[in-house]
Amino acid sequence: MHEYSIVASLMELCEEQVFIHQADFVSNVVVGLGERCGVNPHLFESAFENYKVGSVCEKSGLEIRNIRVKLSCICCRQESYPHGLEYGVCGFCGSREVKIIEGQDMLLLSVELQKEES
């Protein structure tokens, strides 16, 4: 379950942003998970809920955006989304000379910071 180590790193990034911007806590975190990034969204969410207790993210919500795999064909130069799990075939010309250009990464899209109201 590498999701826990990923969330631990995410918490460090959030703490760093709170410090840099002199905020008090994080109110929302938005991450993008590529369908081929190797992170299980349900385990990631569970790890986040466990790790946020007692942290700057304790009051934070978590939004997970799924990022589909996008292919680029070397032959016809078209970009397409694969049908099902067919990651190795161009949706336009049927060539197998494709590369994945989106959907393999995990991205931190935004961190919303808040100050305590006095």
C-alpha positions as CSV (number, residue, x, y, z in Angstrom):
1,M,0.0,0.0,0.0
2,H,2.2,2.8,-1.3
3,E,-0.7,5.1,-1.0
4,Y,0.2,5.8,2.6
5,S,3.7,7.0,1.7
6,I,2.3,9.2,-1.1
7,V,-0.2,10.8,1.3
8,A,2.6,11.3,3.8
9,S,4.5,13.3,1.1
10,L,1.3,15.2,0.3
11,M,1.0,16.2,3.9
12,E,4.5,17.5,3.9
13,L,3.7,19.6,0.8
14,C,0.6,21.0,2.5
15,E,2.5,21.8,5.7
16,E,5.1,23.6,3.6
17,Q,2.5,25.7,1.8
18,V,0.8,26.6,5.1
19,F,4.2,27.8,6.4
20,I,5.2,29.7,3.2
21,H,1.8,31.5,2.9
22,Q,1.4,32.1,6.7
23,A,-1.9,30.3,6.7
24,D,-3.4,28.4,9.6
25,F,-4.8,25.3,7.9
26,V,-5.7,23.6,4.5
27,S,-9.4,23.7,3.7
28,N,-9.3,21.6,0.5
29,V,-6.8,19.5,-1.6
30,V,-7.4,18.6,-5.2
31,V,-5.3,15.8,-6.8
32,G,-5.4,14.3,-10.3
33,L,-4.9,10.6,-10.5
34,G,-4.0,9.2,-13.9
35,E,-5.8,5.9,-14.6
36,R,-2.3,4.3,-15.2
37,C,-0.5,6.0,-12.3
38,G,-0.7,2.9,-10.1
39,V,-2.6,4.6,-7.2
40,N,-5.9,3.2,-6.0
41,P,-8.3,6.2,-5.5
42,H,-10.1,4.4,-2.6
43,L,-7.0,3.5,-0.8
44,F,-5.6,7.0,-1.4
45,E,-8.7,8.6,0.1
46,S,-8.6,6.3,3.1
47,A,-5.0,7.1,3.7
48,F,-5.7,10.8,3.4
49,E,-8.5,10.5,6.0
50,N,-6.2,8.7,8.4
51,Y,-3.2,11.0,7.9
52,K,-5.1,14.3,8.2
53,V,-6.0,13.8,11.8
54,G,-3.9,16.2,13.9
55,S,-2.3,17.8,10.8
56,V,-2.8,21.1,9.0
57,C,-5.2,19.2,6.7
58,E,-7.5,18.1,9.6
59,K,-10.4,20.3,8.3
60,S,-9.6,19.6,4.7
61,G,-11.7,18.0,2.1
62,L,-10.1,15.9,-0.7
63,E,-11.2,16.0,-4.3
64,I,-9.8,13.4,-6.6
65,R,-10.0,14.0,-10.4
66,N,-9.6,11.0,-12.6
67,I,-7.3,11.6,-15.6
68,R,-7.9,9.4,-18.6
69,V,-5.1,7.9,-20.6
70,K,-4.5,9.9,-23.8
71,L,-2.5,8.5,-26.7
72,S,-0.4,10.1,-29.4
73,C,0.1,8.2,-32.6
74,I,3.6,8.4,-34.2
75,C,2.2,7.4,-37.6
76,C,-0.8,9.7,-38.1
77,R,0.1,12.2,-35.4
78,Q,-3.5,12.2,-34.0
79,E,-4.3,12.1,-30.3
80,S,-7.0,9.8,-29.0
81,Y,-8.4,8.2,-25.9
82,P,-8.2,4.4,-25.9
83,H,-11.3,2.2,-26.0
84,G,-11.3,0.2,-22.7
85,L,-7.9,-1.1,-21.9
86,E,-6.6,-0.9,-25.5
87,Y,-3.6,1.4,-24.6
88,G,-1.4,0.3,-27.5
89,V,-3.6,1.0,-30.5
90,C,-4.3,4.4,-32.2
91,G,-8.0,5.2,-32.3
92,F,-7.7,6.7,-35.7
93,C,-5.4,4.6,-37.9
94,G,-5.1,1.4,-35.8
95,S,-1.3,1.7,-35.6
96,R,0.5,0.2,-32.7
97,E,3.1,3.0,-32.7
98,V,1.6,5.1,-30.0
99,K,2.8,6.6,-26.8
100,I,0.9,7.6,-23.7
101,I,1.0,11.3,-23.2
102,E,-1.5,11.7,-20.3
103,G,-2.9,9.5,-17.6
104,Q,0.3,8.1,-16.0
105,D,0.9,10.8,-13.4
106,M,-0.4,11.9,-10.1
107,L,-0.7,15.6,-9.9
108,L,-1.3,18.0,-7.0
109,L,-3.7,20.4,-8.7
110,S,-4.5,22.8,-5.9
111,V,-4.2,23.4,-2.1
112,E,-6.7,25.9,-0.6
113,L,-5.3,27.6,2.5
114,Q,-7.3,29.4,5.2
115,K,-6.6,31.7,8.2
116,E,-8.4,31.3,11.4
117,E,-11.0,34.0,11.9
118,S,-10.4,36.1,15.0
